[in-house]
Amino acid sequence: MKPIIVANWKMQFTSEKTLETTKKLLELFKEEKIDPQKIEIIICPSFAALPQAAQLLKNKGIKLGAQDCFWEEKGAFTGEASPSDLKEMGADYVILGHSERRENLAETDEMIHKKIKAALLAKLIPILCVGETFDERQKGVKDYKIINQVTKALEGTEIKPGEQIIVAYEPVWVIGSGQAVAPEEAHYTAKVIEQRIIDLIGFSLTKEASSFIYGGSVDEKNIKDFVTGEISGALVGSASLDPDQFVKLIKSIL
Ligand code: PEP
């Protein structure tokens, strides 16, 4: 399986800056001979920049992702974006359940579950984020929390042949901190998540349709320790904002 690297640009860039950064990345990928056949690179800009970013990325082998979607396709839902609209704009992936949305917008596991179903229906690949807060960790409920998030997001979701789902373990307390968790911890947690998914959808579908990535202060120095074995890739925030740094990060796992 190809390594998967997801760049989450959050709300860090204006549309103009998104285009400038995307152009720079494409130049660097060419210069450094990064072959998109060997790695799945997914750029997730803000909603507003998606159509223009899609134009730039067309036929370049680099994929586009949205940072969220709504669970309905149409209707009186002011401010929301439908999964098929995102697909039409050029997105193939969608990040769902990011801790910043769970925290700032009170997104619940039930809402995330509905979004996953809607995303799959629109042929978007969901990137489901799960992870414990520092407080939950201190209380010793980390695994319980993650198993619960995975269960509530995926229970009753039918994964049809050809559909994919990516689950990102993102310990909330290390996101943006500059200090990742120990790689052994991330590998152990990927196993815990995989076991839960096997229980929910069965062994062969899990192996066929799901992948696990790690997110939380990944950079060019530590990525190699994470992206190996059961962890197929990384969700990268801060270290994806600077094109030179992001390209170094990608090169260090090729
Ligand atoms: C994130 O927000 O998903 C993330 C992984 O951010 P960072 O790489 O900055 O920790």
Residues whose N, C-alpha, C, O or C-beta is under 5 A from the ligand:
A	BS01	PEP	N8 V174 I175 G176 S177 G215 G216 S217 V218 L235 V236 G237 S238 A239
